[in-house]
Amino acid sequence: MNPPTNTQTDTQTETRPTETVIFAEGLSKQFQVKRERVDAVTGLDLEVRRGELVAFLGPNGAGKSTSLRMLTTLLTPSSGTATICGHSVLADPASVRRRIGYIGQGNSGSYGQRVRDEMMSQGAFYGMSRAATAKRTAELLDSLELAPLAKRTVMSLSGGQKRRLDIALGLIHSPEVLFLDEPSTGLDPQSRAHLWQHILDLRRDHGTTIFVTTHYLDEADQFAERVMVMDHGRVIADDTADALKTTLAGDVITVGFSSEADATAARTVIGEVTGAETSADPGSATTAPPVTALSVTVQSGDRLLPRLLHGLDAAGVPAVSATLRQPTLDDVFLSLTGRSLREESAGTGSAGAPKLTPTESESLV
Amino acid sequence: MSTSSVTTSSVTTSSVATSSAATPTGAPNAARDTWNILVRELRPLARDPFSLIFSLLQPLVFLGLYGPLLVSSSGQPVGETLSWFVPGILVMIALFATAATGSNLLFEMQTGSHERTLVAPIARSSLILGRSLKEMAPIIVQAGVIAVATIPFGFTVNLPGMLIGLVLLAIFGMGFGALSYALALASHGRDWLFWGVQQAAIFPLMILSGMLLPLETGPEWMRAVAAVNPVSYVVTAERALFAGDLASAEVLWGFVAAIILAVVGLAVGIRSVRRSK
């Protein structure tokens, strides 16, 4: 994990740039749903330093939003502690609120209000002067392409426009710490790109610490330097996206042969070259009995593949096809939980050895 | 997704550093926060004042369709009947408008707009105080419009009495509005609960206030209930005020009832918003 490279620290801040901005210890939340206890979040330990961009990744219902709501003073934890910039969310929520921005899953703008009016109210709520609010509003509405809609009521905006207003409202006071709960849900690709541009700008200019929940794998992968994977109320992994992929998923090499005999003979060769255990390619194994394709999960597959093909040629069992698939964060999630994040509802818990990943047909191109 | 396609219209954030540095420290300023909430709540009314006039349909129906029945059944001159009936209608405006106002909050709780104010550094009490204070504005405008509109039909108005009457109505409306907000907070996610309780409350309050028909001729139990109905005191006080009977005991009791209602309403409302997590 890279330490925050930002140096342009806020003049207000008392301490070093590497200070802990978000801290939680044993944070838990239980709900009572029809006399049944639901453990939404269990024992969340968290330490985020100034300027970090952390993504909270997990399926719906994993406890991401509940965690965020506890950290932003919206929900009282059942047990555990949390501080933001050194202020306890329980003992001193007012100080926490002053320092954070929060973009929730709902729409922040009141439907009967005009866009610009809501921005002006929001600035006033955070103690900004009228002039500063007006200036900042103009900038934000302009860059989020809401300027022509400034006098429209929130009700009349489209879903994507409402979402952009949520973001403008959350950014008006340039918060020290920004919490975003599924910010890009419902946005078109261009708006998504814009949103992230704003988040990254804010971080670059102010050293804003950013904590974002998402179920978009690509967002976590591309923007976050640190990914926390959450499932069933617990954090099950916490590292950089690359490290998670290397240690938990690995590259999958799939090699096809002209006959089952070749494939069987190739097993030992592949084992020797890669030092990893080979398995029948699950894609073909389930469909056709003669196993002609083999999969192996390795690290640095791109370097290994040429040597492997060479070795197979030398052993007289040449490959007729070969694919290399580099892992995604979905593979990480799959290897951690046995379920796919993409099809969390259709997740089969019966995945075999954690090393083995089912070959997706679309990747065999 | 690629950010390379983004036309970097990035915000120049340098200017904002000064404004955020100006953020005051310490506890939230309840007076400033209340003012900010009040201004926010008043903006849609200022932007679209016609919406206030439009919501006068219900009292106009009562004036136009119920009034003539009252005139013919009382056998008294129109002017006298109106002097008795119009102050009651004004209280009805305040009662119905403020009883329903919690539904706005209920809706904002569903969309996420309320959540945004909860996470902002705003004193919790201000969220209810600001909203309840706002209730005064439409009441004064609407009641004023109705009072003036009935003058051509023979309604006689004592001007100082009417102005004091509007103040009384505003205090009453603020208290009742605060109760409606508290009800909205209590029925979070259950619209049916809000509307059920609201409907179950306002009609008995209306009928047992002597707003539409005098209670003097009603059974004793009704008069007993009316004696503890704050709306009844406000109606009686409004009638005295519009008749120019400014120094009467009825006026005093009306203010006492409205102020008690306002204090209780705000206390319950503030308690609800502080506990709503």
Interface residues (C-beta under 8 A of the other chain):
Chain A: D10 T11 Q12 T72 T73 L74 L75 T76 A94 S95 R97 R98 I100 Y102 G104 Q105 G106 N107 S108 G109 S110 Y111 G112 Q113 R114 D117 E118 S121 Q122 A124 F125 Y126 G127 M128 S129 A132 T133 K135 R136 E139 L140 D142 S143 D166 L169 L171 H173 S174 P175 P189 Q190 R192 A193 H194 W196 Q197 H198 L200 D201 L202 D205 H206 D218 E219 Q222
Chain B: M1 S2 T3 S5 V6 T8 S9 S10 V11 T12 T13 S14 S15 V16 A17 T18 S19 S20 A21 A22 T23 P24 T25 A27 P28 R32 D33 N36 V39 R40 R43 P44 R47 N104 F107 E108 Q110 T111 G112 S113 E115 R116 T117 L118 V119 A120 P121 I122 K277
